[in-house]
Amino acid sequence: MASAESKGPGFTVTDRRSFTDDKPSQSPERPAEEPASSASDDSALAAVDFHTFVLSFGSSALLHLGELEHPDGEKRQDLPLAKQTIDILAMLEAKTKGNLTGPEEKLIQSLLYDLRLRYVELTTGK
């Protein structure tokens, strides 16, 4: 067996699978099926489009503003994280300007307006 230095740059792949007669072999064209409870089940997840992407950031901001409960059932505020999430949405709005449909533009503008208003109310005490 040659050493890695003599092969030059790159990497070596070693197949460590064992092939025995007591297990049926999988053909390379058909991967093994995943269990039904797999987290990668696409039917359980919503389709990802611009609306769901933006709304996921909105939900995250509301969570950090203390408007939504955390998975453990508690409402907690983390205003620096809320501000960072709002800033990410603002950056996304600026970077996609001129490339959005009317409804997409209206969604991000109204979401940012609402989140900024809630943030200001919490930070100024009004």
C-alpha positions as CSV (number, residue, x, y, z in Angstrom):
1,M,0.0,0.0,0.0
2,A,1.4,3.4,-1.0
3,S,1.6,6.2,1.6
4,A,-0.5,9.4,1.3
5,E,2.6,11.4,0.5
6,S,3.3,9.4,-2.7
7,K,-0.2,9.9,-4.0
8,G,-0.1,13.7,-4.1
9,P,-2.8,16.1,-2.9
10,G,-6.3,14.8,-2.3
11,F,-7.9,12.2,-0.1
12,T,-8.5,8.5,-0.1
13,V,-11.9,6.8,0.3
14,T,-11.9,3.4,1.9
15,D,-15.1,1.3,1.7
16,R,-15.6,-0.3,5.2
17,R,-18.9,-1.9,4.5
18,S,-19.2,-5.5,5.2
19,F,-20.9,-7.8,2.8
20,T,-22.3,-11.0,4.2
21,D,-24.8,-13.6,2.9
22,D,-27.2,-13.1,5.8
23,K,-28.2,-9.6,4.7
24,P,-29.7,-8.8,1.3
25,S,-27.4,-6.4,-0.5
26,Q,-28.7,-3.0,-1.5
27,S,-28.4,-2.1,-5.2
28,P,-26.5,1.2,-5.7
29,E,-29.6,2.6,-7.6
30,R,-31.9,2.2,-4.7
31,P,-30.9,3.5,-1.2
32,A,-32.1,2.0,2.0
33,E,-35.5,3.2,3.1
34,E,-35.6,5.6,6.1
35,P,-37.8,4.9,9.1
36,A,-41.3,6.5,9.1
37,S,-40.4,8.7,12.1
38,S,-37.5,10.3,10.2
39,A,-37.0,14.0,10.6
40,S,-36.4,14.3,6.9
41,D,-40.0,13.4,6.0
42,D,-40.7,16.2,3.5
43,S,-44.5,15.6,3.7
44,A,-44.5,16.9,7.3
45,L,-42.7,20.1,6.4
46,A,-44.3,23.1,4.7
47,A,-43.0,24.0,1.3
48,V,-40.3,26.6,1.5
49,D,-41.0,29.8,-0.5
50,F,-40.3,33.4,0.2
51,H,-43.4,33.8,2.4
52,T,-42.6,30.9,4.7
53,F,-38.9,32.0,4.9
54,V,-39.8,35.5,5.9
55,L,-42.5,34.4,8.3
56,S,-40.0,32.0,10.0
57,F,-37.9,35.1,10.8
58,G,-40.9,36.9,12.0
59,S,-41.8,34.1,14.3
60,S,-38.3,34.0,15.6
61,A,-38.4,37.8,16.3
62,L,-41.8,37.4,18.1
63,L,-40.3,34.6,20.2
64,H,-37.4,36.8,21.2
65,L,-39.7,39.7,21.9
66,G,-41.5,37.5,24.4
67,E,-44.7,37.5,22.3
68,L,-44.6,33.7,21.7
69,E,-43.9,30.9,24.1
70,H,-40.6,28.9,23.9
71,P,-41.0,25.1,23.4
72,D,-40.7,24.7,27.1
73,G,-43.9,26.7,27.6
74,E,-42.2,29.9,29.0
75,K,-42.3,33.4,27.5
76,R,-38.9,35.0,27.7
77,Q,-37.5,38.2,26.3
78,D,-34.1,38.5,24.6
79,L,-34.2,41.9,23.1
80,P,-30.7,41.8,21.5
81,L,-31.6,38.6,19.6
82,A,-35.0,40.2,18.6
83,K,-33.1,43.2,17.3
84,Q,-30.7,41.0,15.4
85,T,-33.5,39.1,13.8
86,I,-35.3,42.3,12.8
87,D,-32.0,43.6,11.3
88,I,-31.6,40.4,9.3
89,L,-35.1,40.9,7.9
90,A,-34.2,44.5,7.0
91,M,-31.1,43.4,5.3
92,L,-33.1,40.8,3.3
93,E,-35.5,43.5,2.3
94,A,-32.7,45.8,1.1
95,K,-30.9,43.0,-0.8
96,T,-34.0,41.8,-2.6
97,K,-35.3,45.2,-3.5
98,G,-36.6,45.2,-7.0
99,N,-36.7,41.4,-7.2
100,L,-39.8,40.8,-5.2
101,T,-43.4,40.4,-6.3
102,G,-46.0,42.9,-5.0
103,P,-47.3,40.5,-2.3
104,E,-43.8,39.5,-1.2
105,E,-42.7,43.2,-0.9
106,K,-45.9,44.0,1.1
107,L,-45.3,41.1,3.4
108,I,-41.7,42.0,4.3
109,Q,-42.6,45.7,4.7
110,S,-45.6,45.1,6.9
111,L,-43.8,42.5,9.0
112,L,-40.8,44.8,9.5
113,Y,-43.1,47.7,10.5
114,D,-45.0,45.5,13.1
115,L,-41.8,44.0,14.5
116,R,-40.0,47.4,14.8
117,L,-43.1,48.9,16.5
118,R,-43.2,46.1,19.0
119,Y,-39.5,46.4,19.6
120,V,-39.6,50.2,20.2
121,E,-42.6,49.8,22.6
122,L,-40.7,47.3,24.7
123,T,-37.4,49.2,24.7
124,T,-39.0,52.6,25.5
125,G,-41.6,51.4,27.9
126,K,-44.5,52.9,25.9
